[in-house]
């Protein structure tokens, strides 16, 4: 059964202010118990805090972020371990946390600029996936929308799947929609051979428009003003078929789907997670969190 958890980018403000342990306390009090660690460094100190929260609040770290090879520090200052140089440290961290899933996403500017770039990047990820597999871990790639650009009639994501065996895919409901595909259908396609173990859950919302905004769009004849209105949303607050997506995850044997919301539109992190929780409970998923 697909378990529903939280990805730590949706907790960064709380972690910065209160620390990992107290933030995990808040998360558990809402009703969540499964965590993916992203944009929060995995090191001896943070592993210790996540383990303490696991022991005290029943929080389980189920997935961590690692790069295949050394990568530049991200704009938010998070520096990830990499499989090439830190394999033993990754293994030890996962062993301590009882975690078997690792994941990554493209931080390069040229990974999907051409077919040759896609093939080169996929080979790099596949090599890392095989090294992780050898120590009992798996490795998933998380796409945004750029991976759905086509090269010779095939999307970058489909090329990655064809050119790899050990690599898995952490599909994201919002970014699949933003890439012009259907989340449920793609989950069933990519997970048919067991290569979808973890997923991301965020809804895709188009907010109401008032007369003033509509007139402004027509005044400038600027369709970008329409596309800019698309928003990230809490599960159940947008137009995606959340039950259909969760059912697809169940059917392909995925283990976890993590809530995430890139933009907050004036809400606090805990307000967003509370709304997610209430909506998901109303859908009947309270036993999955």
Secondary structure, 3 states (H helix, E strand, C coil): CCEEEEEHHHHHHHHHHHHHHHHHHHHHHHCCCEEEECCCCCCHHHHHHHHHHHHHHCCEEEEEECECCCCCCCCCCCCCCEHHHHHHHHHHHHHHHCCCEEEECCCCCCCCCCHHHHHHHHHHHHHHHHHHHHCCCEEEECCCCHHHCEECCEEHHHHHHHCCCCCEECEEHHHHHHCCCCHHHHHHHHCCCCCCCEEEECEEEECCCCHHHHHHHHHHCCCHHHHCCEEEECCCCCCCCHHHHHHHHHHCCCCEEEECCCCCCCCCHHHHHHHHHHHHHHCCCHHHC
